[in-house]
């Protein structure tokens, strides 16, 4: 049954007797519309319709080629008083959740679905059951994040909104490989790239771990604290880039002032972390060798001692390599660049 037929049947009781039952939509299901009946003169529960919209949107989008119909349906329901912000059993606004689940389809955006729903009163700054905003969830849509976020911003979404664990939209873009141009747009709107979540992690750390070199460069250009450590172990984004052997990220971070002498958990330097990366390798790699040369060329101390811990206190990188049986090429490289012999 299409929308025209539904509307026709809904108002057919104008010529019927008062005791005649007429069908109205009361809920949607994955298999299509389910109908109920009410006495003429009784007002249908519009909010019950709102709760069903999430299922209706999923159904229509999944059926393919019906986005135009979806727009008409949403517009009609909202026009008749459906609550765009009614909260479902999951704790999420039904329409709000449906917006994000369908807006990742480019055709849904192009046909104006987002505009229909937001103009109908869906809250651009509403939070879901996990405390995330529409912008946060839009950022998880990868390559489609840009068009969704731009639309939400036009409808008044606040880019400074932080979810319950303290993460901002930049954290999500970095973690879910969002496009750097969107991050630049948010930065230009005043979003602080140095925002830290409850664990002390910055967007730069997420971008580094994800290997998003363009995002790393953009954040560095934005004036982010390159050497900002994580709360729990004092590692920096630079330590993570070295440990993960992301050569391009290492180069960018060095270019923007990464501290080679910063000490992380248990007093380890970046070379200690690099040794740990070798330990996890069965064979050497070209990336590890390139990082070796970068670190030494930029002044890493090959004789730096560990500190602040009982186990391994005062241990140099070369000592750690001998104890952990790290790759021989790394030990030879250290000695060739001035590392002292094993203690």
GUBAGU-286900 format. One line per 5 residues: number of its first residue (from 1); their letters; for each residue x, y, z of N, C-alpha, C. Coordinates in steps of 0.2 Angstrom, whole numbers, plus 2048, in hexadecimal, padded with zeros to 3 digits. Atoms other than C-alpha are relative to their C-alpha. Layout:
BEGIN
NUM) a) X:Y:Z:X:Y:Z:X:Y:Z ~ ...
END
This chain:
BEGIN
1) xxxxx) 804:7FA:800:800:800:800:804:806:800 ~ 7FB:7FA:800:808:811:7FB:7FC:805:804 ~ 802:7FA:7FC:806:822:803:7F9:802:7FE ~ 806:7FE:802:7F8:827:7F8:7FA:7FC:802 ~ 805:805:7FE:7EE:818:7FB:7FE:801:808
6) xxxxx) 801:7FF:7F9:7F0:81A:80E:7FC:806:802 ~ 803:7FA:7FE:7EB:82C:80E:7F8:800:7FD ~ 807:800:803:7DB:828:803:7FC:7FC:805 ~ 804:804:7FB:7D6:81A:80F:7FF:803:806 ~ 801:7FD:7F9:7D9:824:81E:7FA:805:800
11) xxxxx) 806:7FB:800:7CC:831:819:7FA:7FE:7FC ~ 805:803:803:7C0:826:811:7F9:800:804 ~ 806:801:7FC:7B5:826:820:7FC:807:800 ~ 805:7FA:801:7AE:838:81B:7F9:7FE:7FD ~ 807:802:803:7A0:82F:811:7FD:7FA:804
16) xxxxx) 802:806:7FD:79F:820:81D:7FC:802:806 ~ 804:7FF:7FA:793:81E:82C:805:801:806 ~ 7FB:7FF:7FA:79A:823:83D:802:7F9:803 ~ 7FD:807:7FD:79B:810:842:804:7FD:7FC ~ 7FB:803:804:7A6:80C:834:807:801:802
21) xxxxx) 7F9:7FF:7FE:7B8:808:838:804:801:7FA ~ 7FB:7FF:805:7C6:80F:82D:807:7FF:802 ~ 7F9:801:7FE:7D8:80A:82C:805:806:800 ~ 7FA:7FB:800:7E7:815:831:806:7FC:802 ~ 7FA:803:7FE:7F9:811:833:801:801:807
26) xxxxx) 7FE:7FF:7F9:7FE:80E:845:807:7FE:801 ~ 7FA:802:7FF:80E:806:843:803:7FD:7F9 ~ 7FC:802:806:81C:801:836:804:7FA:802 ~ 7FC:806:7FE:825:7F0:835:804:7FF:7FA ~ 7FB:801:805:833:7E9:82B:7FC:7FD:7FA
31) xxxxx) 804:803:805:826:7E0:820:7FC:805:7FC ~ 805:7FB:803:81C:7F0:81C:7FC:803:805 ~ 804:7FD:7FB:80E:7F9:824:7FB:7FB:803 ~ 806:804:7FC:802:7F2:831:7FB:805:801 ~ 806:7FB:7FF:7F1:7F9:832:7FC:7FF:806
36) xxxxx) 805:801:7FA:7E5:7FC:841:7FA:804:7FE ~ 806:7FC:801:7D4:803:842:7FE:804:806 ~ 802:7FB:7FA:7CC:811:84C:7F9:802:7FE ~ 807:7FD:801:7BB:818:84E:801:807:7FC ~ 7FF:7F9:803:7B8:828:843:7FF:805:805
41) xxxxx) 800:7FB:7FB:7BB:837:84D:805:7FF:805 ~ 7FA:801:7FC:7C9:82F:857:806:802:7FD ~ 7F9:7FE:803:7DA:837:854:805:7FB:801 ~ 7FB:805:800:7E7:82B:84F:806:802:805 ~ 7FB:7FE:7FC:7F6:82A:85B:806:802:7FB
46) xxxxx) 7FA:7FE:804:803:834:851:807:7FE:803 ~ 7F9:802:7FD:811:830:85D:801:7F9:7FF ~ 7FF:807:802:80E:81E:85A:802:7FF:7F9 ~ 7FD:800:807:811:822:848:807:802:800 ~ 7F9:7FD:7FF:821:82B:84D:804:7FA:802
51) xxxxx) 7FC:806:7FE:827:81B:856:801:7FB:7FA ~ 800:805:806:824:811:846:805:803:7FB ~ 7FC:7FD:805:82E:81D:83B:806:7FD:7FF ~ 7FA:803:800:83E:815:83F:800:7FA:7FB ~ 801:806:804:838:804:838:7FE:802:7F9
56) xxxxx) 802:7FF:807:830:80C:829:805:803:7FC ~ 7FB:7FD:804:83F:816:824:805:7FA:7FE ~ 7FC:806:801:84A:806:825:7FD:7FC:7FA ~ 803:804:805:83D:7FC:81B:800:803:7F9 ~ 801:7FD:806:83B:809:80D:807:801:7FD
61) xxxxx) 7F9:800:803:84E:80C:80B:803:7FA:7FE ~ 7FE:806:801:852:7FA:80B:7FD:7FD:7F9 ~ 804:802:806:845:7F7:7FD:803:803:7FA ~ 7FD:7FD:806:84F:802:7F1:7FC:804:7FC ~ 804:7FC:805:84A:810:7E5:7FA:803:803
66) xxxxx) 806:7FD:7FD:83D:817:7F1:801:806:805 ~ 7FE:7FA:7FC:845:826:7F9:7FB:805:7FF ~ 805:7FA:801:838:832:7F1:7FA:7FE:804 ~ 806:802:7FC:82A:828:7F9:802:801:808 ~ 7FE:7FF:7F9:834:828:80A:7FF:807:802
71) xxxxx) 800:7F9:7FF:835:83B:809:7F8:802:801 ~ 807:7FF:800:822:83C:806:7FD:7FE:806 ~ 803:804:7FA:81E:830:814:802:804:806 ~ 7FE:7FC:7FA:829:83A:821:7FD:806:800 ~ 803:7FA:800:822:84A:81B:7F9:800:803
76) xxxxx) 807:800:7FE:810:845:81D:7FF:7FE:807 ~ 801:802:7F9:812:83D:82E:802:806:805 ~ 7FE:7FB:7FC:81B:84C:835:7FB:806:7FF ~ 805:7FB:801:80E:858:82D:7FA:7FF:804 ~ 806:801:7FC:801:84F:837:801:7FF:807
81) xxxxx) 7FE:800:7F9:80A:851:847:804:7FB:803 ~ 7FB:805:7FD:816:842:849:806:804:804 ~ 7FA:7FD:7FB:823:846:857:806:7FE:7FD ~ 7F9:802:803:834:846:84E:805:7FE:805 ~ 7FC:802:7FB:83C:844:85F:7FE:7FB:805
86) xxxxx) 803:805:7FB:832:836:867:806:7FB:801 ~ 7FA:805:7FE:83E:82A:870:7FD:7F9:800 ~ 803:807:800:83C:818:86D:803:7FC:806 ~ 7FE:804:7FB:840:809:878:807:800:801 ~ 7F9:800:800:852:80A:874:803:806:803
91) xxxxx) 7FE:7FA:7FE:853:81B:87B:803:805:7FB ~ 7FE:7FB:806:857:823:86A:7F9:803:7FD ~ 806:7FD:804:84B:82F:861:7FF:7FC:7FA ~ 801:804:806:843:825:854:801:803:7F9 ~ 7FF:7FD:806:843:831:846:808:802:7FF
96) xxxxx) 7F9:7FE:800:855:837:84B:804:7FA:7FE ~ 7FD:806:802:85B:825:84A:7FF:7FE:7F9 ~ 801:802:807:853:822:839:804:805:7FC ~ 7FC:7FB:805:85B:832:832:807:7FE:7FF ~ 7F9:802:801:86C:82C:835:801:7F9:7FD
101) xxxxx) 7FF:807:803:869:81A:830:7FE:801:7F8 ~ 801:7FF:807:862:820:81F:804:805:7FC ~ 7FC:7FA:803:86C:830:81C:806:7FD:7FD ~ 7FA:802:803:87B:825:818:7FF:7FE:7F9 ~ 801:801:807:873:821:808:800:807:7FC
106) xxxxx) 7FF:7FA:803:878:82F:7FC:7F9:802:7FD ~ 806:7FE:803:867:82F:7F3:7FB:802:805 ~ 804:7FD:7FB:85E:832:803:801:807:802 ~ 7FE:7F9:7FF:867:842:806:7FE:804:7FA ~ 801:7FC:806:866:847:7F4:7F8:802:7FF
111) xxxxx) 807:7FF:800:853:846:7F5:7FD:804:806 ~ 802:7FC:7FB:852:850:804:7FD:7FD:807 ~ 803:804:7FB:84D:843:811:802:804:807 ~ 7FE:7FC:7FA:858:84C:81F:7FD:806:801 ~ 804:7F9:800:850:85D:81B:7F9:7FF:803
116) xxxxx) 807:802:7FE:83F:855:81D:7FF:7FF:807 ~ 800:802:7F9:842:84E:82D:802:805:805 ~ 7FE:7FA:7FC:84C:85C:835:7FB:806:800 ~ 805:7FA:800:83F:869:82F:7FA:7FE:804 ~ 806:802:7FD:832:85E:837:801:800:808
121) xxxxx) 7FF:7FF:7F9:83A:861:848:805:7FB:803 ~ 7FB:804:7FD:847:853:84A:806:804:803 ~ 7FB:7FC:7FD:854:859:856:807:7FF:7FE ~ 7F9:801:803:865:85C:84E:805:7FF:806 ~ 7FB:801:7FA:86D:85C:860:7FE:7FB:805
126) xxxxx) 803:805:7FC:863:84E:867:805:7FA:801 ~ 7FB:805:7FE:86D:840:870:7FD:7F9:800 ~ 803:807:800:86B:82D:86E:801:7FD:806 ~ 800:804:7FA:86A:820:87B:807:800:803 ~ 7F9:801:7FE:87D:820:87C:803:807:801
131) xxxxx) 7FD:7F9:7FF:87F:833:87E:803:803:7FA ~ 7FC:7FD:806:885:836:86C:7FB:804:7FC ~ 804:7FC:804:87E:844:861:7FF:7FE:7F9 ~ 801:802:807:878:843:84F:807:801:7FC ~ 7FA:7FF:803:889:84A:84A:805:7FB:801
136) xxxxx) 7FC:805:7FE:892:83D:853:7FF:7FA:7FC ~ 802:806:803:888:82F:84B:801:801:7F8 ~ 7FF:7FE:807:889:838:83A:808:7FE:7FE ~ 7F9:801:802:89C:837:83B:802:7F9:7FF ~ 7FE:807:800:89C:824:83C:7FE:7FE:7F9
141) xxxxx) 802:802:806:895:824:82A:806:800:7FA ~ 7FA:800:805:8A7:825:822:7FF:805:7FA ~ 7FF:7FC:806:8A7:82C:810:7F9:805:800 ~ 806:7FC:801:895:832:812:7FF:805:806 ~ 801:7FC:7FA:898:83B:823:7FF:808:7FE
146) xxxxx) 800:7F9:802:89B:84C:81A:7FA:803:7FE ~ 807:7FE:802:88A:84E:812:7FB:800:806 ~ 805:800:7FA:881:849:822:802:805:805 ~ 7FE:7FB:7FB:88B:854:82D:7FF:807:7FE ~ 802:7F9:802:889:863:822:7F9:802:800
151) xxxxx) 807:7FF:7FF:877:861:822:7FE:801:807 ~ 801:7FF:7F9:876:85F:835:802:807:802 ~ 7FE:7F9:7FE:880:86F:837:7FC:805:7FD ~ 805:7FB:803:874:878:82B:7FA:801:805 ~ 806:800:7FC:866:873:837:802:802:807
156) xxxxx) 7FF:7FD:7F9:86F:87A:847:804:7FB:804 ~ 7FC:804:7FC:879:86B:84D:806:803:803 ~ 7FB:7FD:7FC:886:870:85A:806:7FC:7FF ~ 7FA:804:801:898:86A:854:804:7FF:806 ~ 7FC:801:7FA:89E:86C:866:7FD:7FB:805
161) xxxxx) 804:805:7FC:892:85F:86D:805:7FA:801 ~ 7FB:806:7FF:89C:851:876:7FB:7FB:803 ~ 804:805:7FE:895:840:87A:802:7FE:808 ~ 7FF:801:7F9:895:838:88C:807:7FF:802 ~ 7F9:802:7FE:8A7:832:88B:805:806:7FE
166) xxxxx) 7FC:7FA:801:8AD:843:886:802:801:7F8 ~ 7FE:7FF:807:8B0:840:873:7FC:805:7FC ~ 804:7FC:804:8AC:84D:867:800:7FD:7F9 ~ 801:803:807:8A8:84B:854:806:7FF:7FD ~ 7FA:802:803:8BA:84C:84F:803:7F9:803
171) xxxxx) 7FF:806:7FE:8BD:83D:85A:7FD:7FA:7FB ~ 804:805:804:8B0:833:850:803:800:7F9 ~ 7FE:7FF:807:8B6:83A:83F:807:7FC:7FF ~ 7F9:803:801:8C8:834:843:7FF:7F8:801 ~ 801:807:7FF:8C2:823:84A:7FD:7FC:7FA
176) xxxxx) 804:803:805:8B6:81F:83C:802:802:7F9 ~ 7FD:7FE:807:8C1:825:82D:7FC:805:7FD ~ 804:7FA:803:8B7:835:82A:804:804:7FB ~ 7FC:7FC:805:8BC:841:81C:803:806:803 ~ 7FD:7FA:7FD:8C9:84E:821:7FD:807:7FF
181) xxxxx) 804:7F9:801:8BF:85C:819:7FB:802:804 ~ 806:7FE:7FB:8B1:85A:825:803:802:807 ~ 7FC:7FE:7FA:8BE:85B:833:802:807:800 ~ 7FE:7F9:801:8C4:86B:82C:7FA:805:801 ~ 806:7FC:7FF:8B2:872:82B:7FE:801:807
186) xxxxx) 802:7FF:7F9:8AF:86E:83D:805:804:804 ~ 7FB:7FC:7FD:8C0:875:842:7FF:808:7FF ~ 801:7F9:802:8BB:885:839:7FA:803:804 ~ 806:7FE:7FC:8AB:886:843:802:801:807 ~ 7FE:7FF:7F9:8B5:887:853:801:7FA:804
191) xxxxx) 7FF:807:7FC:8B6:874:858:807:800:802 ~ 7FA:801:7FE:8C5:872:863:803:7F9:7FF ~ 7FD:806:802:8D1:865:85C:804:7FC:806 ~ 7FD:802:7FA:8D9:863:86D:7FB:7FC:805 ~ 805:803:7FB:8C9:85C:875:802:7F9:802
196) xxxxx) 7FE:806:7FD:8CD:84D:880:7FA:7FC:803 ~ 806:804:7FD:8C1:83F:884:802:7FE:808 ~ 7FF:802:7F9:8C0:837:896:806:7FC:801 ~ 7FA:804:800:8CF:82C:892:806:805:7FE ~ 7FB:7FC:802:8D9:83B:88D:802:800:7F9
201) xxxxx) 7FF:801:807:8D9:836:87B:7FE:806:7FB ~ 802:7FA:805:8D9:844:86D:7FE:7FD:7F9 ~ 801:802:807:8D3:843:85B:806:7FE:7FC ~ 7FA:801:803:8E5:843:856:802:7F9:801 ~ 7FE:807:7FE:8E8:832:85F:7FC:7FB:7FC
206) xxxxx) 804:805:803:8D9:82A:857:802:800:7F8 ~ 7FE:800:807:8DE:830:845:807:7FD:7FF ~ 7F9:803:801:8F0:82A:848:7FF:7F8:800 ~ 801:807:7FF:8EA:819:84E:7FC:7FD:7FA ~ 804:802:806:8DE:818:83F:804:800:7F9
211) xxxxx) 7FB:800:806:8ED:81C:833:7FD:806:7FB ~ 803:7FB:805:8E3:82C:82C:805:806:800 ~ 7FA:7FB:801:8F3:836:827:7FD:807:7FE ~ 802:7F9:802:8E9:844:81F:7FC:803:806 ~ 804:7FD:7FA:8DE:846:82F:806:802:805
216) xxxxx) 7FB:7FE:7FC:8EE:846:839:803:807:7FE ~ 7FE:7F9:802:8F5:854:82F:7FC:806:801 ~ 805:7FB:7FF:8E5:85E:82F:800:802:808 ~ 800:7FE:7F9:8E5:85D:842:806:803:803 ~ 7FA:7FC:7FE:8F7:862:844:800:807:7FD
221) xxxxx) 800:7F9:802:8F4:871:839:7FB:804:804 ~ 805:7FD:7FC:8E5:875:844:803:802:807 ~ 7FD:7FE:7F9:8F1:878:853:7FF:7FB:805 ~ 802:805:7FB:8ED:868:85C:807:7FE:804 ~ 7FA:802:7FC:8F9:863:86A:803:7F9:7FE
226) xxxxx) 7FD:806:803:904:856:861:803:7FC:806 ~ 7FD:804:7FA:90C:851:872:7FB:7FF:806 ~ 805:801:7FB:8FC:850:87C:800:7F8:802 ~ 800:807:7FE:8FD:83F:886:7F9:7FD:802 ~ 806:803:7FD:8EF:833:88A:801:7FF:807
231) xxxxx) 800:800:7F9:8EA:833:89C:803:7FA:803 ~ 7FE:806:7FC:8ED:821:8A0:807:7FD:7FF ~ 7F9:803:801:8FE:81D:899:805:805:7FD ~ 7FC:7FB:802:905:82E:893:803:7FF:7F9 ~ 7FE:800:807:907:828:881:7FE:806:7FC
236) xxxxx) 802:7FA:805:906:835:873:7FE:7FC:7FA ~ 801:802:806:900:833:862:806:7FE:7FC ~ 7F9:801:803:912:833:85C:802:7F9:802 ~ 7FE:807:7FD:915:823:867:7FC:7FB:7FC ~ 805:804:803:906:81B:85F:802:7FF:7F8
241) xxxxx) 7FE:800:807:90C:81F:84D:806:7FC:7FF ~ 7FA:804:801:91D:818:850:7FF:7F8:802 ~ 802:807:7FE:916:808:859:7FC:7FD:7FA ~ 804:803:805:90A:805:84A:804:801:7F9 ~ 7FC:800:806:918:809:83D:7FD:804:7FB
246) xxxxx) 803:7FC:805:90E:816:834:804:806:7FE ~ 7FB:7FC:801:91C:81F:82C:7FE:807:7FE ~ 803:7FA:802:912:82D:824:7FE:804:806 ~ 802:7FC:7FB:90A:832:834:806:802:805 ~ 7FA:7FE:7FC:91B:831:83D:803:806:7FD
251) xxxxx) 7FD:7FB:804:922:83D:830:7FC:807:802 ~ 804:7FA:7FF:913:849:832:801:803:808 ~ 7FF:7FE:7F9:914:849:845:807:803:802 ~ 7F9:7FD:7FF:927:84C:845:800:807:7FD ~ 800:7F9:803:924:85B:839:7FC:805:805
256) xxxxx) 803:7FC:7FC:918:862:846:802:800:807 ~ 7FD:7FF:7F9:923:861:855:7FF:7FA:805 ~ 800:806:7FC:921:84F:85C:806:7FF:804 ~ 7FB:800:7FB:92B:84D:86C:804:7F9:800 ~ 7FD:807:800:938:83F:869:803:7FE:807
261) xxxxx) 7FE:801:7F9:93D:841:87C:7FB:7FF:805 ~ 805:801:7FC:92C:83F:883:800:7F9:803 ~ 800:807:7FD:92A:830:88F:7F9:7FE:802 ~ 807:802:7FF:91A:826:890:800:7FB:806 ~ 801:804:7FB:915:818:89B:807:7FC:802
266) xxxxx) 7FA:803:7FE:923:811:8A6:807:804:7FE ~ 7FA:7FC:802:92F:81F:8A0:803:7FE:7F9 ~ 7FD:803:806:931:817:88F:800:806:7FB ~ 800:7FB:805:936:822:880:7FD:7FD:7FA ~ 803:802:806:930:821:86E:804:7FA:7FD
271) xxxxx) 7FC:806:803:93F:815:86A:7FE:7FA:804 ~ 802:806:7FC:93A:80A:878:7F9:7FD:7FD ~ 807:802:803:928:809:870:802:7FD:7F9 ~ 7FE:803:806:931:806:85F:803:7F9:800 ~ 7FE:806:7FF:93A:7F8:866:7FB:7FB:801
276) xxxxx) 806:805:7FF:92A:7F0:86C:7FD:7FE:7F9 ~ 803:802:806:924:7F1:85A:804:7FB:7FC ~ 7FB:806:803:933:7E7:854:7FF:7FA:804 ~ 801:807:7FC:92F:7DA:862:7FA:7FD:7FD ~ 806:803:802:91E:7D7:85A:801:7FE:7F9
281) xxxxx) 7FF:801:806:926:7D5:849:804:7F9:7FF ~ 7FC:806:801:92C:7C4:842:806:802:7FC ~ 7FA:7FE:805:937:7CD:835:800:808:800 ~ 7FF:7F9:801:93D:7DE:832:7FB:803:7FB ~ 804:7FD:805:933:7EA:827:803:807:7FE
286) xxxxx) 7FD:7FA:803:937:7F9:81C:7FD:806:804 ~ 803:7FB:7FC:92B:804:826:804:801:806 ~ 7FC:800:7FA:934:800:836:807:803:7FF ~ 7F9:7FD:802:945:804:82E:800:807:7FF ~ 800:7F9:801:93F:814:828:7FE:804:806
291) xxxxx) 802:7FD:7FA:938:819:839:807:800:804 ~ 7FA:800:7FD:949:814:840:804:807:7FE ~ 7FC:7FA:803:952:821:835:7FD:807:802 ~ 803:7FA:7FE:945:82E:838:801:802:807 ~ 7FF:7FF:7F9:946:82D:84B:807:802:802
296) xxxxx) 7F9:7FE:7FF:959:82D:84B:802:807:7FD ~ 7FE:7FA:804:95A:83B:83E:7FD:806:804 ~ 804:7FA:7FD:94E:846:849:803:800:807 ~ 7FD:7FF:7F9:959:843:859:7FD:7FC:806 ~ 802:805:7FB:951:834:862:807:7FE:804
301) xxxxx) 7FA:802:7FC:95D:82F:871:800:7F9:800 ~ 7FF:808:801:963:81D:86D:802:7FD:807 ~ 7FE:802:7F9:969:81C:87F:7FC:802:806 ~ 805:7FE:7FB:95A:822:888:7FE:7FA:805 ~ 802:805:7FB:956:819:898:7F9:800:802
306) xxxxx) 807:800:7FD:945:813:89E:800:802:807 ~ 801:7FE:7F9:93F:81A:8AF:7F9:7FF:802 ~ 807:800:7FD:930:81B:8BB:7FD:7F9:800 ~ 803:807:7FF:92E:808:8BC:805:7FB:804 ~ 7FB:804:7FD:935:7FA:8C6:803:7FB:7FB
311) xxxxx) 7FD:804:805:937:7EE:8B8:802:803:7FA ~ 7FD:7FD:806:943:7F3:8AB:802:808:801 ~ 7FD:7FA:7FF:948:803:8B4:807:801:7FE ~ 7F9:7FF:802:957:80B:8AC:802:7FC:7FA ~ 7FE:804:806:956:800:89D:800:804:7FA
316) xxxxx) 7FF:7FC:807:95C:807:88C:7FC:7FC:7FB ~ 804:803:805:953:803:87C:804:7F9:7FE ~ 7FC:806:802:962:7F7:877:7FF:7FB:805 ~ 801:805:7FB:960:7EE:888:7F9:7FD:7FF ~ 806:803:801:94E:7EC:885:7FF:7FB:7FA
321) xxxxx) 800:804:806:951:7E5:874:804:7F9:801 ~ 7FD:806:7FE:95D:7D8:87B:7FC:7FC:804 ~ 804:804:7FC:951:7D3:888:7FA:7FD:7FD ~ 806:802:803:942:7D1:87D:802:7FD:7F9 ~ 7FE:803:807:94C:7CA:86E:7FD:803:7FA
326) xxxxx) 802:7FC:805:947:7D8:863:804:7FE:7FA ~ 7FD:802:806:94C:7D7:851:807:803:800 ~ 7F9:7FE:7FF:95F:7D7:84F:801:806:7FC ~ 7FF:7FA:804:95E:7E4:841:7FF:807:804 ~ 801:7FA:7FC:957:7F1:84E:806:801:804
331) xxxxx) 7FA:800:7FC:965:7ED:85A:806:803:7FD ~ 7FA:7FE:804:972:7EF:84D:7FF:807:7FE ~ 801:7F9:802:96A:7FF:847:802:805:806 ~ 7FF:7FC:7FB:96A:806:858:808:801:802 ~ 7F8:7FF:7FF:97D:802:85B:803:804:7FB
336) xxxxx) 7FD:7FC:806:981:809:84A:7FF:808:801 ~ 801:7F9:7FF:97A:819:850:801:803:807 ~ 7FE:7FD:7F9:982:81B:861:7FE:7FC:806 ~ 803:803:7FA:979:80F:86C:806:7FC:804 ~ 7FB:804:7FC:984:808:87A:7FF:7F9:800
341) xxx) 801:807:800:987:7F6:87C:7FB:7FE:806 ~ 804:802:7FB:97C:7EB:887:803:801:807 ~ 7FE:7FF:7F9:97D:7EE:89A:802:7F9:803
END
